[in-house]
Amino acid sequence: MNIHHHLRTLVTASATMLSIGTSMAFAAPPAALEATDSVISDISASDRTRPFLPGEKLLYFTNIKNGDQVKSPFRVAFVASGMGVSPVVAGDIKNTGHHHILIDMPLPVDIKAPIPFDKPGEFQHQHYKHYGNGETEAVLDLPPGKHKLRLLFANHEHVPYYVASREIEITVLPKAN
């Protein structure tokens, strides 16, 4: 069935309702619509509603790049492509997770271990930033000097999917006196 058949049925039904005195009325479709085929008229509903297949899974920063010089504190914005971002409290949802920023740290070697949390006072700045509320941007306050940043995506238990961004190196400039 195509859209023309559905429109003719709607027009016939509305004419019938009007003739038997119902209070419901429908406007006839414009002639231009009747004369034009729908873009989807020959595509089945199952084809029209099939979900998009995820493409390559990518993580990247959107507002900073390798070699940038920034003043602390600074904003970082990040994106996951091919996976959904969800808060940890949402639980186990297929193909979703949350961001982590690794600061001056290599990718974890143990692929089954959750990304660690820094112990308070252990480092001058945290090496693992967890964004378990589904955040896609944050403010970092790093000491002056060169720093390596990398995004790592993980599930609701902080276990990495091993979907990571390229590592970038930025320079945090000293604060003006």
N, C-alpha and C positions, 0 to 999 in steps of 0.2 A: 504494500500500500504506500502511496506517496502522499505528499502534503495536499495535493489537489483533492484527493478523495476525502481526506479528513475535513478540509474546508467545506466541501459540498455537503458532507454529513452535518456539520455544524450549522450551516445556513438552512438546511432542510429542517433540522430540529428546532431552530429558533423560529422559523416560520410556522411550524406546527404548534409551538407553545403559544405564539401570539394569536393564532387562530382559535385555540381552545380557551383563551382568556386568562392565561397565567400572568402573574405580575412580573415575570422574568423576561427580559428582552435582550437580544444580542444584536450588535451592529453587523451588517454584512461586511465581509472582507473587502478591502480596496481592490479594484479591478487590476491594478498593477501587480499585486501579489498573486492573483490568480493566474496571470499570464507568465509569471516568472517561476522557474523551477527552484526549489530549495536546494541549498548546497548539500544538505544531508538527506535528501529525499530517497536516494538509492543506497544509503548506508544503513546497515542493520543497527538496532539499538545496542546489541552486545558489542559491536565494533565502536560505536560512538561513546560508550561508557567504560571502555577498557582503560585501566590506569596507565599513565605514562610509565614507560620502563625507565628506571633510574640509569643515568649515564655514569660516566666515570665519577668516582667518589673523590672529591677534592676539598681541601681546607686551605684557606688563604686569608691573609690580612688585607683589608680593603683600603686602609688609609696610611699605612707605613710600608716601606719597602727596604730591601737590602741597601745598606749604605746611608740611610737617613740619619740626620742629626736632629735630636729632639731635646727639649727642656723638660725636666721632671717637675711635677707630675705631668703625664701625657696620656691622651686617650688612644686606645687601640680598638679597632672594629674588625670583626672576623666573620667569615662565612663558611658554612658547610654546604657543599653541592652534592647531590646524589644520596643524601641521608637527611633524615629529619632531626631537628633539634627539639629536645624535650627535657623538662626538669626531672631530676632524680626521683622525686616523689611520684611521678607518673608510673614508675615501675618498668617492667620488661616489655617494651613495645618494639616489635621487629623493625630493624633498620633505623632506629633513632638512638640518640645519645646526647652527650653534652661536651662542651669544649674544655680543654685544659691548655694552659700556656706553660711550656717548659722554659725556664729562664736559666741560661748558662748550664744546661744539663743535656746530656745525650739522650736519645730515645732509650726507654727501659729495655733491658735485655730479656727479662722474664715476661713472655707474652701472656701468661695466665695470671699474673699478679696485678692487683689493683694499683693504680697510680698512687704513690705515697703522698701523705700529707706532711708538710713540714712541721716539726715540733716548734712550739713557741720559743723564740729567743735563740734557736739553733743557728740561724744564719742572719747576716745583716739584712738581707731581703729574701723573701720566699723564692724557692726554686720551682715549685709546682703551684700554679694558680688553678683552682677548681671553680668551674662556673656551672654548678649543679642546679641552678634555677633556670637554666635555659638561656642565659645571657649571650648576647652576640656582640657586646662591647664592654669595655672596662677602662678604668683609669689605673695606670701603673706608676709607681713612684720608685724609681731606681736610682742608685747612687751614680755620680758621674763616672764616665768611662765607657768602654765597649761592652756590649751585652749581646748574647745570642738568644734569639726567640724562636720558638717553634710551637705550632698548634698540634695537639694530639686529641683525637676524638675517642670517647669511651662510652660504655653502656652505663646503665643505672647503678651498677656496682663498681664503677670506676675502672673496669677492666678494658684496656684499649682494644679498639677494632683494628688498630694499626693502619688507620687512615690519618696521615699526618701532613702538615704543610712542609714546604721547603724551609730549612733554617735560614733566618735572616740575621744579619749583624747590624746593630744600630749603635750610634754613639750618643750617650746622654751627656749633654754639655753641663759644665759647672754652673751652679746658680750664681747670678749676679749679686755682688755685695751691696 
